Amino acid sequence: MGNILIVDDNKQISSVLSEYAKKEGFTPITAENGIDALNICKEHTPEIILLDVMMPLMDGFEVCREIRKTSNVPIIMITARGEDFEKIMGLDIGADDYIVKPFSPAEVMARVRAILRRLVKSEENPSQLFTFDNLKINLDDYEVTINSNIVSLTKKEIELLWTLATNKNKVFTRDNLLNTIWGYDYFGDSRTVDSHMKRLRAKLDQYPHQTWNLKTIWGVGYKFEVTL
């Protein structure tokens, strides 16, 4: 295991998470504010980041945005508030998962393991480029283009589009997508899929695409429909 960056201004939480991370084989590195976290990311290249939302100097949302400009390192956001809008915001700006305080440190480590397992599986996949008509998905670089225009999508939105597009006309239930993209260890529900699909469609619809569509199968789920 490599470095795990734990960013929280609560020293007790950082200490507890550090001890659990050591048991998992990680080398924990801690930061108490967002500025320090960004500097550490540049120096140590963590394998995964646990990122608190409410912090001095720079909050977790802004830290996540800055990291996503240059890195796809997995990020789990930690929030003291459980409102849906805050969770959705974290996922929308590129976080891989979220967890609400108070939490079980063992659960946090379970989520860390789940994310890293999916990452290894993705890296072992030899085919990371998909093209259909004017749509191109490059999973190596996490880049999507339509008519050569780069579409600004989050990591999970790209993985959602990849899963549907590489299985043209196949219907996926919400649970199928939740398990495939977020993993069986994910503790969210099907609303996560719906909120990501809504944002994904809104971004894709800014560009013309006549030969394919993300279609809702009411009461079931979604599919990448070829309309040639």
C-alpha positions in Angstrom: 0.0 0.0 0.0 1.1 3.6 -0.6 0.3 6.9 1.1 -3.1 7.9 2.3 -3.7 11.6 2.8 -6.1 12.4 5.7 -7.3 16.0 5.6 -9.3 17.1 8.7 -8.9 19.9 11.2 -10.0 17.6 14.0 -6.8 16.0 15.2 -8.7 13.2 17.1 -10.4 12.1 13.9 -7.2 12.3 11.9 -5.4 10.2 14.6 -8.1 7.5 14.7 -8.2 7.2 10.9 -4.4 7.1 10.7 -4.3 4.2 13.1 -6.9 2.3 11.1 -5.0 3.2 7.9 -1.8 1.7 9.3 -3.6 -1.6 10.0 -4.5 -1.7 6.3 -0.9 -1.2 5.3 -1.0 2.5 4.4 1.4 5.2 5.3 -0.9 8.0 6.6 -0.1 11.6 6.0 -2.3 14.3 7.7 -3.2 17.9 6.9 -5.3 20.2 9.0 -6.4 22.6 6.2 -6.9 22.7 2.5 -3.8 24.7 1.6 -1.5 22.2 3.3 -3.4 19.3 1.7 -2.7 20.7 -1.8 1.0 21.1 -1.0 1.2 17.6 0.3 -0.5 16.2 -2.9 2.3 17.8 -5.0 5.0 16.3 -2.9 3.8 12.9 -1.9 1.3 11.7 -4.6 -1.2 9.9 -2.3 -2.9 6.7 -3.4 -6.2 7.9 -2.0 -7.5 11.0 -0.1 -9.9 11.3 2.9 -11.1 14.9 2.7 -13.2 16.8 5.2 -15.5 19.4 3.9 -15.5 22.0 6.6 -12.0 23.3 7.2 -10.1 26.6 7.7 -8.4 28.5 4.8 -9.9 26.4 2.0 -12.9 24.0 2.3 -13.0 20.5 1.0 -15.0 21.3 -2.1 -12.4 23.8 -3.3 -9.6 21.4 -2.5 -11.3 18.7 -4.5 -11.8 21.1 -7.5 -8.1 22.0 -7.4 -6.9 18.4 -7.2 -9.2 17.4 -10.1 -7.5 19.9 -12.4 -4.4 17.7 -12.4 -5.2 14.4 -10.9 -7.7 11.5 -10.8 -6.5 10.3 -7.4 -9.5 8.7 -5.5 -11.2 11.1 -3.1 -13.6 10.2 -0.3 -15.2 13.4 1.1 -16.2 13.5 4.8 -19.0 15.8 5.9 -20.7 16.6 9.2 -24.0 17.3 7.4 -26.0 14.7 5.6 -28.0 16.9 3.3 -28.4 15.5 -0.2 -27.3 18.7 -1.9 -23.9 18.6 -0.1 -23.3 15.0 -1.0 -24.3 15.7 -4.6 -22.0 18.7 -4.8 -19.1 16.6 -3.7 -19.8 13.9 -6.2 -20.4 16.4 -9.0 -17.0 18.1 -8.5 -15.2 14.8 -8.8 -15.3 13.0 -5.4 -15.5 9.2 -5.7 -17.5 8.7 -2.5 -18.8 10.5 0.6 -19.3 9.6 4.2 -21.2 11.4 7.0 -20.0 12.1 10.5 -20.2 10.4 12.9 -18.8 7.4 11.1 -17.2 4.0 11.8 -13.5 4.1 11.0 -13.8 0.4 9.9 -16.5 1.5 7.4 -14.2 4.2 6.0 -11.5 1.7 5.4 -14.1 -0.6 3.8 -14.9 2.1 1.3 -11.2 2.8 0.7 -10.7 -0.9 -0.1 -13.7 -0.9 -2.4 -12.5 2.1 -4.4 -9.0 0.8 -4.8 -10.3 -2.6 -6.0 -12.3 -0.9 -8.7 -9.3 1.2 -9.6 -7.1 -1.9 -10.0 -9.8 -3.6 -12.1 -10.0 -0.6 -14.4 -6.3 -0.4 -14.9 -6.2 -4.1 -15.8 -8.8 -3.6 -18.6 -6.8 -3.6 -21.9 -9.5 -1.7 -23.9 -9.8 1.8 -22.6 -11.0 3.6 -25.7 -14.5 3.6 -27.1 -15.7 5.3 -30.3 -19.2 5.5 -31.7 -20.0 8.0 -34.4 -19.1 11.5 -33.0 -18.6 10.2 -29.4 -15.2 9.2 -28.1 -14.5 8.0 -24.5 -10.9 7.7 -23.4 -10.9 6.0 -20.1 -7.1 6.1 -19.7 -7.2 9.9 -19.7 -10.8 10.2 -18.4 -11.7 12.3 -21.4 -14.9 12.4 -23.4 -15.3 14.3 -26.7 -18.3 14.9 -29.0 -17.4 16.2 -32.5 -13.9 16.7 -31.1 -15.2 19.0 -28.4 -14.1 18.0 -24.9 -17.1 17.5 -22.6 -16.4 18.5 -19.0 -17.6 15.4 -17.0 -16.7 14.1 -13.5 -15.0 10.8 -13.1 -18.2 9.0 -12.1 -20.1 10.5 -15.0 -17.5 9.2 -17.4 -17.6 5.8 -15.9 -21.4 5.8 -16.1 -21.3 6.8 -19.8 -18.6 4.2 -20.5 -20.6 1.4 -18.9 -23.7 2.2 -20.9 -22.0 3.1 -24.2 -19.8 -0.1 -24.3 -23.0 -2.1 -23.9 -25.1 -0.5 -26.7 -28.9 -1.1 -26.3 -28.5 -3.1 -23.2 -30.8 -2.1 -20.3 -29.1 -1.6 -16.9 -31.2 -1.4 -13.8 -30.2 1.3 -11.3 -28.9 -1.5 -9.0 -26.8 -2.8 -11.9 -25.2 0.6 -12.4 -24.7 1.2 -8.7 -22.9 -2.1 -8.2 -20.9 -1.8 -11.4 -19.6 1.7 -10.9 -19.8 2.4 -7.2 -19.3 -1.3 -6.1 -21.1 -3.7 -3.9 -19.5 -2.1 -0.8 -21.1 1.3 -1.6 -23.5 2.4 1.0 -25.6 4.8 -1.1 -28.9 4.1 -3.0 -30.3 4.3 -6.5 -30.9 8.0 -6.2 -27.2 8.4 -6.7 -27.5 6.9 -10.2 -30.5 9.1 -11.0 -28.7 12.3 -9.9 -25.6 11.4 -11.9 -27.7 10.5 -15.0 -29.5 13.9 -14.8 -26.3 15.8 -14.8 -24.7 13.6 -17.4 -27.5 14.1 -19.8 -27.6 17.9 -19.3 -23.9 18.1 -20.2 -24.1 15.8 -23.2 -27.2 17.6 -24.5 -25.1 20.7 -25.1 -23.6 18.9 -28.1 -25.5 17.4 -31.1 -25.7 13.7 -31.1 -28.3 12.3 -33.6 -27.2 8.6 -33.7 -27.3 7.7 -30.0 -29.1 8.7 -26.9 -29.2 7.9 -23.1 -32.7 6.6 -22.7 -34.7 6.0 -19.6 -36.5 2.7 -19.3 -39.2 3.8 -16.9 -39.5 1.6 -13.8 -36.3 -0.3 -14.8 -33.2 1.8 -15.5 -31.2 3.2 -18.4 -29.5 2.3 -21.7 -27.3 3.7 -24.4 -29.7 3.6 -27.4 -28.4 3.5 -30.9 -30.8 5.5 -33.1 -29.2 4.8 -36.6 
